[in-house]
């Protein structure tokens, strides 16, 4: 009897979830229910999925509104009707067109219900067969005296359900105030629902409408004639594009042909093991109907290769020899002994994950190709929910609290007993609204390619990316049998591609580089030495302090070691203690005997320690005798995508029971099980780690043999873990000369000429992009600028913008000091007055001004660089204005283990973390006077007492620790060193610069 129900996916309007709606219906003896969120279908699929658990017939539709003006409610009679409604809403949503007061299309599979008041307002007298008039409990008394009473076959119950009780109503009003960005006291009642917009018990509703039995009958007719089905759960079927060619047999023959055509490219002399693995995979892919999934991924990668785009294929699909042979991935599953059942097995209902990375510059073109190539395509959505601190701030504004009070509440700086009633309300409703969906966004990578039109499943929006986006997330998608294709963008591939382009320009003598020759890179001792020594700054995935430190601890000098390191650094492995145990057994072979014999037999390569997701499946299968189907439940649980804990808990009990039956003691059983649980949502598949390692080796090759070209490319693609300033420091260590922007040699990005890196104009944040474009275009068309006068003649520019270029010494080719040039620029531009944008017909004769000799020094330049670039080109140690007592260098740390020492360090990066006890700590990386790295830890006792306030040199006093041969400092105290004042205005400049560096 309820044809107009909302959930909190009626964004900033509804007050509970789709599951809570079903629970409410169950409590009120409702057997059929229509979900109609406002201009949104996000909850529809899960509503249908969960309804069977409550023995309720699900029906879905859309509440069509312009702002809060309810126009009509559309109800789908069947799946085709849902498509009609979605298509209608999407047309208006994507084009930004207001919905008409009466639909402009004919619905063949839907019912349309106009609210009672809207019909009166429109004076609508004619109704199509599928159109009805909705009457609420509140409106029933008006109906008795209305001319609409004569439309007996058109009247139905439209009792809107938005709230359950007074608390929900209060939350609803707060959500509406947040949505309208107004004080609660200023919220117009037209923006609210009614306090009566709730669900009544079925018998109560029937009694209310007892005098209008024809209304009850009409409503029941709608409920009886609607049905929707998506074949969920164990009965789901794949909704992805089923055929790549014309028939399934053609698809399989194509996949098989591609494999055997490309086999020799990957294996010059294929062994029986390779052939057997290939045949097994092809058979399984065919049996599970994943053929088109592989061919679509192959198509996407083939397009990218045809355009010269680099890619990395990773995810669980990297365990596949089929994917390796046809070029989706570059990871050899035979070399790495990758576990086939992690990739795919007869119990797996979903295809494997193929996360395909492209350069951030190429990804949009690849996405556009997919939309052009495949007919029924959309981007996946994700829900951005209200976070507690953010919603407390919003509610504080709604209640009109002062900023200081809002800050105090959102940061938790209060004692509950000292708060007034309004503040307590903010906190109470903040907890209630926390987790509600706030708005829909685009999934970072997911694209869906369907057999049927997208609107069979969802309405679509058109976000700034310009591609239609569905209104459900990946978890809902998998439930209904829609499996996404992950197309990601990353900067690591862009760095590799641009480095190769710079090499061609800067070192034409270099032979053509085959960046795909990873096998040669793996065997190169010089490249492996970079890993072992922590010299991987700039290389994708291996440059962070934690990763470099780990590789120094492990003395990683080979591909397999890097694959393991890529996985054990993940939070699941690290937090469970398996990371330390792996390092201990790796560094001390005698410790390997501590492993349980069965675990050692299962995982000899990792010394009996679970490192990869495959290890969990192997342990579940071989240690606990779980079936592959049961092990697959563990896999889904570890992926972070798992929706229900019920099956997972059943597998846990089976794991424990089986182990006890095998005679294992509980200490061992629960130790192993707790390690398995720690993997949830974090651990990598081995093939995934291996894919990352391939790209790392490509970066390391360039860093090793073409370091300046590589570092320039790193800088031009947004860097990575560190700041631009630090990558410039690394480039200096590799022999580069860092040059300030130059009018005649710089471009918008950095430019390498020989061994000189000319900083790009892009670093000058206050220099307008339009001026940069003019400067470069004019130079390309008419040659270098000969003087300041020549520049002023050719470029129309304000004195403020020209001052930036002069102060950064971009005119140093003139051999004149910048102070003199500044005065000359002021005189000349003032003398010229307003300059036309059009080039002059005749060259202007500039008046020459004679200036006295002006004194300057290098400290002034450093201050200008800090202001304009954000950092100085000189070493921070040169700017220190305090006496530095004797301290040690980073290379000496090994001689002072467990001793307290001082090291002076220039800050590279710092970040907060939490201890096992949940206390705050700080991890920092510095470089010493000689440019060598050292790491320092501020534990909770000193993290607040000795803060790190921005870039600069710090005197770090603490104890040296040795962790598997990697040395770091536990800070006891630290102090930021004062710097030299700006001689142009010492007192003021010290203050400004300290703030600037901070």
N, C-alpha and C positions, 0 to 999 in steps of 0.2 A: 504493500500500500504506500510505500515511500518512493516517490519518483524523482526526488531532488535532494540528494544527500551530498554533503561536502566532507572532505578530509583536509588536513593541513597542506595538501598540495594545491588547494585554493589559496594561493600564496598570500601570506599576511592577512588572512581572512578566516580560514578554517582552524580548528583547535585540537584535532586528534588525528591519529593515523588511520589508514584503511583497515588495519587489523582491529583497532579499537572500535571502528564503525561496525564491523562484523560482530564483535563481542557485544556491542550495544543492541544490535538487532536480535541476537540470540537471547539476551536477557528479556527482550520485549516480545518474544514469540513470533518474530518476523521470519517468514519462510522464503521470501523473494525481495530483493533489494536493488535499487538503481543508484549507482555511483555517478554523480554528475558534478565534477569539479569545475571551477570557474575558468573557462578558456584554457583548460589544461587536462591532459590525459596521463600524467605521470603515474598515477596510482592504479590505473585501470588493469593492467596486466597482472600485477600482484594481487589485486582485489579478486580477480577471477581465479587466480591460483589458490588463494587461501580460503575462498568461500566454501569449498568442499569440506574443509576441516570443521566448519560450523554447520554443515548440512543446510546451507542457504543457497538459493538459486541466484547467481550473480547476473546483473544486467548493467550495461555501461552506456554512458552518454556524455554530454557536455552542457554545462550551464553557460549560455552565450551572453556576455555582458560587454557594454562599453563603460569602462571604469566600474562603478558599482550599480549601474543602471541595468537591471535584469531585463533582457529582451525576450528570450524564449529558452526553453530547455529542449535539447535534441536527445532522443533515446534511440539507440541502435536496436533494431529488431533482430539483427544477426550480424555476422562478421562483415558482410557487404555494407550493411548500414553503418557500422563503425568506420569503415573506409570513407563513406560519404561524408560523415560528420567531420572526420579528421581533415579531409580534403578541403571542405568548406572553411573550417577554422584556419587552416594553414595558408590558404589563399590570402585571407585578410591579414593574418599575422605577418607573413613574409613580405607583403607589399606595404604594410603599415597603414592599411585602410580600415576605417571604422566599420563595424558590423552594421548592416541595414536593420531597420526596425522590423521588417518582414523579410525572410530569406528570399534571395533572388534566384535560387535554384530549386529544382524539383527534387524532392527526396523520394526515392523508390523503395527504400528499405529502412525507413526511420519513422518515428513519431516526433511531432513537434508540439510542445505545450507552451501556450502563452499564459503568463500570469493574469489573473482576474483583473487587476488594476490596469495592466497594460492594454488589455482588450478594450476596456472602457475608455482609456485615454486615446487609443487609435480609432475608436468607433468602428472596429472591425466587425463586419457582419457576415462575411463569406469565409468559409473554411474548407480547405482541401480535405480529402478523406483521411489523411494522416495527421491533421491538425486538431488540437484539443484546447480547452480552456481549463487552467489549473486553479483550484480553490483551496486555500489553506483553512485551518481550524479557525483562525481569527477572522477570515473573510466570509465564513459561512453565514454569519448573521446579516451581512450585506446582501448575500445572494438572494435571500427570501424576498427582497424588495427590488431586485434588479431585473431588467429586461433579459439579461443573459440566462435567466432561469428557464427560458423557453428552449434553449439549446440542450435539451436533455441528453442527446446522444453524443454531445461534445464535452460535457463536464466531467472532470476527473479530480482526484485529490492531488494537490501539490503542497504538501506539508514539508517545507524546507527543514532539513536537519543540518545545523551548523554547530550547535553547542549541546552539552549534556546537562549543565547545571550553571549556577551563578558564577562559580569560579571560571568556567569556560567562557562565560559571557564577558567577564572582566578581562580575561586574556585576549578575547576577540577584540574588545575595544582598544586594548593596548596595541595589538597588532595593526589595527586600522590607523591608530595615531602614528605609529612608526612609519606605516606606508605613506601617509599623507604628510609626514614630517611636521606635525603640529602638536601643541600641548593637548593633553587629554581633555582639559576643560574647554578647548576650542574645537573639539571634534564634532562635526555636524552629524546629527542623528541619521541623516540620509546615507551616511557612510557605514552605518552599523546594520547588523541583522536585528531581529526582534528577540526579546527575552523568551518568546514563545517558539522560536525556531528550533525546536528539539523533537526528539522521538518520544511518542507515547506508546504504551502497550497496545498490542493489536486490538484487544477487546475494547479498550477505551476509545480508540479511533473509530471502530465500527459503531459503537454506541453514539458517538458524536455525530456521525453521518447517517444515523438510523432513519431519519426522515427523508433521506435522499439516497435510497438504495440503488437508484440508477447510477449515481456517482460511484458507489462502491463497485457496481458491476462493470462500469466502463474502465475503472482503474484496474480491476482484476483482469479484464480482457487484455490490457496492455502488458501486464506482467506475464500472462499465460502465453502470449504470442511472441515473446522475445526470448532468444536463446543465443548464447555466445560460447565459443569453444576455441582454445588454443593448444590443446593436447599437451598439457604440462607434465612435469615430473617424468616418471618412467615411461609414460606414453608419448612423450614429446617426439616430434620429428624435426629434422633440421629445416629451418626456414631460409637458409642461405641459398644462393644461386646453385641450382642442382646440376646444371650442365654447362660446361665451358664451350663445348662444340654443339653438335646436334643430338647425339645419343650418348648414353653411358658407355657403351662399347667403344665409340670413337674417342671419348675422353681417356679411357684406360689405355687404349692403343697408343694415343699421343704421349701419355705419361711414360709408358714403357719404352716407346721409341726414343724419347728424349734422354732417358736413362742410359740406354745402350749406345746412343750416338755420342754421349759425353763421357762415357765411362773411362776411356783411355786418357782423357784430359786430366782426370783426377788420379787414376791408377794406371801407370804405363804397362804394368804386368799384373792384372788383377788376380789375387790369390783366391783359392776355393772359399776361404772365409768371407771375402768381399762379395763374391757371387752369391753365396748362401744368404748373407745378410740382405743383399739387394732383393733377392727373390722373396724372402720372408716379409720384408717391408712392403713390397708391391702387393703381395697377397693380402696383407692386413689392411692396407689402405683401400684396396678394392672391396674387401669384405665389409669394412665399416663405412663405406660410401664417403670417403674423404678425398676422392680423386679430384673433383673440381676445386676443392680448397687448395690443393697443391698447385694446380694449374693456374689458378688466379694469382697466387703469390708469385709463381714463375713469370706470369705476364707482367706484373708490376715491376719486378726486378729487371726483366728484359727491357722494358721501356726505359728504366733509369740508366741501364748500361748503354742503350742506344744514344742517350743524351750526354754520355760521359760523366754521369753522376756516380759517386762512390756510395756503397751501401754496406751495412753490417746486418746479417741475419742472425738473430739470437732467439732466446726463449727456449722452451722445451723442444721446439722443432729443430734446434741445432743438434739434437741427438740422432737425427735421421740421416742415413746414408743417401736416401733418395734426394733430400733437400741439398745435401753436399754435392752430389753428382750433377744436378741440374742447375746449380749455381745460386740457390736461394741463400745458402750459408757457405762459409769458408772453413768450417770445422770438420775435421776428419774423425768420424765416430770410431773408426777402427784403431787409429793411432791412440786415441784417448780411452778406448774401451768403454764407450758411452753406453749406458744401460738402455736398451731398446724399450723396455717396458715403461720407463719414465716418459718416453716420448709418446708411445701409443701402445695400447693393449686391448684385447677383446672386450674388456669391461669398461673401457673409456667411452662415454657417450658424446664427448665433445672433441673436436679436432685439436691438435697440438697448438700451442702458442707460437706464432711467428712474429716476434717483435723486429720490425725492419727499420733500421736507423738510416736516415739520409742526412746530408748536410742541412743545417738550418736554412741555408740559402736555396736549396733545391727542393725541400719538402713540399712547399705550396704547389709547385709545378707538378710533382708526382701526384698530389691529392687531386689537382684539377684533372689530370689524366684519368684517374680512377673514376671520377664522376662522369667524364666524357665517354669512357670505354664501357662502363657497365650501367645499365639502365636504371635499376632500382637501388639507389645508393644514398646514404645519409651519414652524417657524423653522429657519434654517440654523445649522449649528454652525461653530465654529472651534477649532483645536487650540492649546492653550497648552503650549509646549514648555519643557524644562529649559534655562534660560539658564546660561551657564558660571559666572558669579559665584555665582548662587543654588545651583547644584548642588554647587559647591565647599564652600559653607557647610553644605549638608545632609550631604555626605560627611564633612566635618570633625566634625560632631556624631555621625555614625554611628561614626566611629573614636575618639570620645571626646577630641578635641583641646581644649585650653583656648580660651576665646573670643579671647584676644589672638592666638593662632596662626591661628585661623580667619579673623579680620579681616585679618591679614597676607597670607594666601594668597588670599583673595577679592579683595583690592584690588591684588594683584600686587606688594606691597612686600617682595620677597625676592630672594635670589640662590640659584639652583638648587643650586649646589655646597654651600651652607650648610644645606640642608634635610635632615632625617632621613628614614628610609625610609617612615614613615607619611605624612608630608607629601607625599612624592613619589608615593605611591600615590593620595592624594587628587587630586592634579593629573592623574595619568595617567587615572584612571577618570572624573574630571570631564570631560576631553576626549572620552572614549568616550561618556558618557551625554548630553553636550551635544547638544541638538536632538531628543532623544527626546520623544515626547508625554508630558506630565505629567497633564493632565486636559482634558476637553472643556468648552468654554464656548459661549456663544451669540454668533453673528455680530452685529455692531453694527446691521445693518439688514436682512439678507436674509430674505425670506419666500418659500416655494415653494408654488405652487398647481398641483396635479397632476391628470392625467386619471384615474389609478388611485389606490387607497389608498396612503398614504405608506409603509406597511409592505411594499410590494413592493420597496422600495429600501433600507430601513434600519429598525433598531429606533429607538425614540424614548425620550427622557428628558423629565422635567418639571422644569426648573429654576425658580428663584424667580419668574421672569416669569409662570409659570402657563400657558404655551403649549407643546404638544408640540414637541420639538426633535430633528431627525435627528442621526445620528452621523457625517455626512461634511461636508466643507467645499465651498466654492463651485467650486473647481477640479475636484474629482471630479464635482460636480453638472453642470457644463457638459460634461464628457466624456461623460456618459450622456444628455445632452439635457435636463437640468433647468435652467431659467433662472430665476434669482431675481428677485423684485420688491423693490427697495430702498426701505424705508419708514424714514426717519430722523427723529430729533428734534433740534431746534436751538433755541437761546435767542433768536436774532435775531427770529424770527417772533413769539415770545411778547412780546418788547419792543414790537414794533409794535402788536400787539393790545391790550396793557395800556395803552400810551400813548394809544390812541384812547379807551379806557374812562375814563382819568383826565381827558382833555380834556373829555369829556361832563359829568363831575362838577365839575371845577374851572373850566371856562370854558364854561358853558352858552350863552353868547352866540355861540360859534363855530358856524358853519354846519356841516352834515354834511360830513365829509371823505371824498372818494373816493380812498382810498389806492391804488386800481388805476390812477389816472390818471397813469401813469408817463411818458407822452409829454410832459405838461405839466411834470413835474419835470425831465426831461432838458433842457428849454429854459430853465429858470429860472436866471438869472445868479447869484442869491444862493446857491442850492444849489451850483452849480458852483464858486463862490468858496470854499466850504468845502473842496471837494476840492483845489483849487489851492493853498490856504494851509495845508493840513494840519490843518484844523479838524474832522476827522471823528471825534473821540473819541466812542465809544459806538455808532457806526454799524457794522453788521455787515460784516465782512471787510475794511474799509478803515481800521480804527483803529489797527492795530499800528504801532510806530515804523518798521519797514521799509517798510510800505505807505504810510504818510503821507510818509515821506522820498522814496520813489519818485515819488509824485504831485507833490511839490514840485519834484523834478528835472525831471519831464516837463511840469510846469505843466499838469497834467491839468484840463481844464475842460469836458469833454463825455463823453457816454456811450461812444462808441467808444474814446476814450482810456482810460477806466476798464476797459473790456473787455480791452484790450491789457495794461494794468498788472496786471490780475488774473492774467494768464497768465505774463507774463515774470518775475514774482516767484517762480514755482515753481522748485524746485531744479534741474530739468533744464535749463531755459532759462538760469537764472542761472549755474550752474557751468560751462556750456560757453562762456561769454563772449558769448553772443548777447544777453543782457540789456544789457550795457554797449554793445554795438555798436548795438542798437536805440536806446538813449538818445542815443548820439552822433549817429546819423543823424537822429533826431527833432529834436534841439536845433540841429543844424548841417546845414541842407539841402545845403550843398556837399559833405558827406561821403557823400551818397547815391550819388554817382557811383562810389564804391568797390565797390558791389554788382555782382555778375556780371550782365550784361544779361538772361540767361535767368531767373535767380532774381528779378531786379527785375520782370520781366514776369509771372512766376508770382505774386509776392507784393507788388504795388505798395503796398498799404495799410500793410504793415509794412516797407517800404523794402528788400525783398529779404532780410529776416531771418526765419528760421523761429521762430514764436512759438506757434502752435497745433498740435495734432495733425493738423488738416486740412492744414497746410502740409507736413508730412512726406509725406502721401499725394499731395499735388499735386507735390511735388518728385520723389518716386519715380516717379510716372506721367509727368510732363512733362519732367523733367530727365534721368531715367535710363531712360525708356521701359519701366518695369515695368508689367505688367498690373494691373488693379484687384484681381484675386485675389491677386497677389503683394504688392501694396500693403496688402491686408488682413492679410497675415501680419505686416507691419511694425506695423500697428495693434494686433494682439493682443500682439505683443512689447512695445510701449510701455505696454500696459495694466497690466503687472505680473502678469497672470493666466496668462501663457504657461508651459506645462509643459516643452516640449522645445526645445532650441536647434538641432536639426538643420535644420528647415525655415528657421529664421531665418538660419542660416549659409549655406544654399543661396541665399537671397535676397540676402544680402550679396555673394556671389560674382557673382551675376547683375547686381547694381547696378554693381559695379566694372567688370565686363566690358562692359556696355552703354555706360557712360560712356567707357571707353577707345575703343570702336568709334566713338563720336561725336566723338572727337578731343580730349576734355578731358584736361588733364595730371593727373598723379597728385596733385600738391599740392592742386589744386582738388577732385578726387574725394574724397580722404581727409578734407579739411577739411569737406566737406558730409556725408560719411558719419559722421564723428565727432560732428557736430552732431545727426544723426538718432539715433545711439546714446545720446546724453546725455538724450534725451527719455524713455527707458525708465522706466516706472512713475511719472513725475512730471507730464508735460505735460497741460494741459487741452485738451479739445475747445473750440472757440470758443463753441459754444452753452452749454457749461457755464459758462465765464467770463461770458457774457452774462446767464445766469440769476442768478448771484451779483450782477452789476451792477444788475439790476432791484431786487433786495431792498435793495441798498446805497442806491439812490436813494430808496426808500420811507423808509428810516431817516433819510437826510439831509434829506428834506423835513420830517420831524418835528423833527429836531435844529435845523433852520433857523428854523421858525416856531412850534414849541411846545417850546422847549428844556427847560423845567423839567419838563413832563409826561413828555417823552421820557427825561430823565435819571433821573427817579423810576422809570420802568418798567425802565430798564437796571439800576438798583440792585436792584429787586425780582425780577429774573430772573437773578441770579448774575453780573451784570456782563459781563465779556468778557476782554479781554487784560490789563486793569489791575485794581488792588485797589479795593475799595469806597471807601476813603479818597480815592483819586485821582478817582473819579467824583464824589465830593462836592466836591472842588476844582474840577472842571469845571463842576458845577452852580453853584458860587459865582461863577465867571467869567461865567455866563449870567444872574446877578442873583438867585440863590436865597439865602435866609437858611436856614442849617442849624441846626436846633433839636434839642437833646437829647431823648431819650424823655420823654414827658409822660403821666402817669396818665390825664388826661382827653382827650388829643388823639391819642395814638399807637395804632397797631395792631401786629400782629406784623410785617407788612412796613412799609416807609416809606410815609408819607402826605403828600400835597401839599395844603396849604390856602393858597390865594392864591399868594404867592411863598415861602412857608415850607415846607421839607421837614422834617417831624417824623420823626426816626429811629425805626425799628421796634424793638419789644422783642426781636426776633430777633437783634439785635446783641449783646445781653447774654447771653453764652454760658453763664454760670452761673445764669441765671434759668430756672427749670424751666418747660417748655412748659405743664404743667398749670396753673401759677399764672397764666401769661399768658392762657390761655383763660378762667380764672375772672374775672380783672380785666376783660377785654373784654366777656364775657357779662353780668356784673353791671352794668356801665356801660350796655350797650345796653338792659337791662331796666328799670333804675331810675334812670338819669340819671347825670350827672357826680358825681364825689366832691367833697364840699364842704370837706373838711379831712383832716388825718391821722387824727383821731379817727373821722371818718365812714368812712374807708377801713378802719381797724382793725375797726370794727363790722361792716362788710359782707363783708370778705375774711378767711378763715382762712389765716394765713400765718406762717411762722417768722420769728424775728428776723434770721436769716441772709439769707433771701430779701428781707425788707423793707429790710434794710441796703443791698442792691444798688440798689434803687430810689431810696432816699434819697441815696446817694452819687453817683448819676448825675444827681441834681437833678430827679427826676421829679415832685417835689411843690413845685416852685418857684412854682406858682400860689398857694400859701399865704402868699407874701411873707416866709417865715421862712427863715433860713439853714439849710443842710442839717446843719451841726454841731449846731445846737440841735434839729433834728428827730430826729437820731440818738439824742440823749440822751432826748428825749421818748418815742421809740419803745421804747427799752430799758425805761424806767420803766413805761410803760403795759402792754406785753406781759408784763413780769414780774409786775405787779400783778394782771393778769387770770388768770395761770396757764395751764393747758392749755385751749385753746379748742375748743368743739364745732364740727363741720363744719356743723351745722344753724343756721340764722339764729335769733337770740334773739327771744323774743316781745316783750320790752320793751327800749327803748333804754337802754344802760348810761350811767351818769353818770361820766365820766372825771374823775379827780383831776388838777388842774392843778399842774404843777411849775414853780417859778420858778428860772430858770437865770441865771448871770452872763453878761454879754456876751462872746461868744467871737470871737477874731480869726481871720480867714482871708484868703487871697489867691488870685489866679487860677492861680498855679503849682500849688497843691494840686488845683484842679479839673482841670488838664491831666493830672496824674499819675493821678487817679481815672479820667479818660476813657481814658488809655492802658491802665490795668489792666482796666477793665470792657468797653470797646469794642474795644480793640486799637490805637487811634489817638486823638490829641487833635484837638479841633475848631480849636484855634488853629494858626497857621502855625508850622512847625518852626523857621523863622528867628527867631521870637520867643523860642524856648527856648535858643538858642545862648548859651553862657556863655564864649566866647572872643572876643578882638578879631579882627575880619575886616578884613584889609588891603584896599586898593583892588583891585577886580577889575572886569572888564567884565560886561555883561549879554548875554543871548542875542541881542538885536537888533543888538548891535555886532559880532558875529562876522565879518560880511562885511568889516569894515574891518581885520581882523587876520589875514588869510590868510597862512599859512606863518610866523606869529609865535607866540611862546610867551606865554601869558597865564594869568591865574587867573580862574576863574568859580566862584562859590559856587552849589551846586545841591542842592535837596532831592530825594532819590532817588524816582523814580516806579516804575521797573521795571529789572531787570537779569537777564541770562541768559548762559550760556556758549555758545560756538560753537567751531568749529575752523577753522583757516586751511587753505589749499590744501595745505600741507605736513603737515597733521594735528595742528598744535600748538594748544594751548588758548588761547582769547582770550575776552574778556568784552565784551558790548555793553550799555550802560546808557543810560537816559533820565532826565533830571533836569528840574526846573523852577527857574528863577532867582528872585531876590527879587521880581520883578514878576509871577511866575506864568507865564512863557513857557518853552517847551520848548527843550532842547538835548540832543543825543546825544553820547556819549563812547565811545571804544574803548580798552580795555586790551589791548594785544597781549601775546604770550607772554612778552616780557622783563619786563613789569611786573605781569602778572596775579596772580602769587603774592606779589610784593613789596608791592603796595598793594591788599589785598583790600577788597571791599565788604561791610561787616558790617551788613546790615539797614538799615531806614529811618532817616532823619536827614539832616542837612546835611553836605555834603562840600566841602572846598576842592579843586577840580580844577585842576591845573596841566598844561598841555600845548600842543600845536601845533594851530592852527586849519587845517582842510582844506576845500577847495572841491571838491565833486563835482557837476558839472553844475548849479551854482547852489544846491546844498544844503550847508549848513555844519555841520561837526561837529568834535569835538576828539579828537586822538590823545593819550591821557593819558601824561604823563611821570611824574607822581606824584599821589597823592591822599591826603587825610587826613579822617577823620571828626571833626567838631567836637564838643567837649564841650557838655553841656546843663546848664541850671540845676538845682541839687539841690532835692529836695522839702524845703521848710522844716520839715515835721513831723518829719523824721528825715534830715538832709542826707546823712550818710555812707552810711547803709544804702540810702536811696532812689536815690542816684546809681548804686550798683551794680545795684539791682533794675531801674531804668529802662533802663540801658544794655542789660541782658540782655533786657528786655521788647521794646525797639525792635529789637534784633538778631533 
